Each structure stands twice: as C-alpha cells, then as structure tokens.
Amino acid sequence: MLKIAEYNKITGKKTELSELEKFGFNVDMYNLWYECHSKENNKDNIIVNIENRKLSFYQNYNGKSYDLLYDLIEQGYVEKVEE
C-alpha cells in the first residue's frame, strides 16, 4: 500500500498535505481527501485520504495518473507501507 510520507524522504522536512496542491491536488468540500483529476479524463485520478494519508489510485487505460504518481515518488512524497 502507498501513502504520503510524514516526512519527505529527500528533504527530511515534515510533509504537509497542502503541498500536494502544487501537483494539481485539491481538497474536497468536506475536507476528507485530496483529489487530483487528469485534465483529459475525469475518471482518471489519485485520491489521498486526509486522516491516514493512504493513496487510492484510479486510472482509465489512457490516463496520466502514472506520471503523477511517479512525480510524487521521485520527489520523496510517497512511501510503501504494510497493510
């Protein structure tokens, strides 16, 4: 399972979920999760649960979510955890 790390793996600084906004994420109106939709396809998205920081990953075949996930991993925001 993937989740947003408490501390950025590259910088070592505490990760605030609001930092995800620079990747195109927006908080939902109930403040339960951050969600990022592909501009090309509304069914193509990544959701981050605010309470436990876990990632839910939904992708259509032609989507760009893999690129976004790769960018998050490369920048040190994502970590793998046991369920």
C-alpha positions as CSV (number, residue, x, y, z in Angstrom):
1,M,0.0,0.0,0.0
2,L,1.2,3.5,-0.8
3,K,0.7,6.6,1.4
4,I,2.1,10.1,1.7
5,A,5.1,10.1,4.0
6,E,5.0,12.0,7.2
7,Y,8.5,13.3,6.4
8,N,9.7,13.9,2.8
9,K,12.3,11.2,2.0
10,I,14.6,13.6,0.2
11,T,14.4,16.8,2.3
12,G,13.6,15.3,5.6
13,K,11.0,18.0,6.3
14,K,7.5,17.3,7.6
15,T,5.1,16.8,4.7
16,E,2.0,19.0,4.9
17,L,-0.8,17.7,2.7
18,S,-1.3,21.2,1.4
19,E,2.0,20.7,-0.5
20,L,0.1,18.4,-2.8
21,E,-1.7,21.3,-4.3
22,K,1.5,22.1,-6.4
23,F,0.9,18.7,-8.1
24,G,-2.7,19.6,-9.0
25,F,-4.5,18.1,-6.0
26,N,-7.5,19.9,-4.5
27,V,-9.2,19.3,-1.1
28,D,-12.8,18.1,-1.4
29,M,-15.5,20.2,0.1
30,Y,-15.8,18.0,3.2
31,N,-12.1,18.0,4.0
32,L,-11.9,14.3,3.8
33,W,-9.4,13.8,1.0
34,Y,-7.2,15.5,-1.6
35,E,-8.1,14.5,-5.1
36,C,-6.4,15.1,-8.4
37,H,-8.2,14.5,-11.7
38,S,-6.5,14.2,-15.1
39,K,-7.3,17.1,-17.3
40,E,-8.1,14.8,-20.2
41,N,-10.3,12.3,-18.3
42,N,-12.4,12.9,-15.2
43,K,-12.3,9.2,-14.4
44,D,-8.5,9.3,-14.0
45,N,-7.5,10.3,-10.6
46,I,-5.5,9.8,-7.4
47,I,-7.1,10.3,-4.0
48,V,-5.3,10.9,-0.7
49,N,-7.2,10.2,2.5
50,I,-6.5,13.2,4.9
51,E,-6.9,11.1,8.0
52,N,-4.5,8.3,7.3
53,R,-2.6,9.6,4.2
54,K,-3.3,6.5,2.1
55,L,-3.4,6.7,-1.6
56,S,-6.3,5.4,-3.7
57,F,-5.3,5.1,-7.4
58,Y,-8.0,5.0,-10.1
59,Q,-6.9,5.0,-13.7
60,N,-8.5,4.6,-17.1
61,Y,-6.4,2.9,-19.7
62,N,-5.3,6.1,-21.4
63,G,-4.7,8.1,-18.2
64,K,-1.8,10.2,-16.9
65,S,-2.1,9.1,-13.3
66,Y,1.1,7.0,-13.6
67,D,3.1,10.1,-14.4
68,L,1.7,12.0,-11.4
69,L,2.4,9.0,-9.1
70,Y,5.9,8.8,-10.5
71,D,6.5,12.5,-9.8
72,L,5.3,12.1,-6.2
73,I,7.6,9.2,-5.6
74,E,10.5,10.9,-7.3
75,Q,10.1,14.0,-5.1
76,G,10.0,11.9,-1.9
77,Y,6.4,12.3,-1.0
78,V,5.3,8.6,-1.2
79,E,6.3,5.6,0.8
80,K,5.3,2.0,0.8
81,V,3.7,0.6,4.0
82,E,2.3,-2.7,5.1
83,E,-1.5,-3.0,5.4
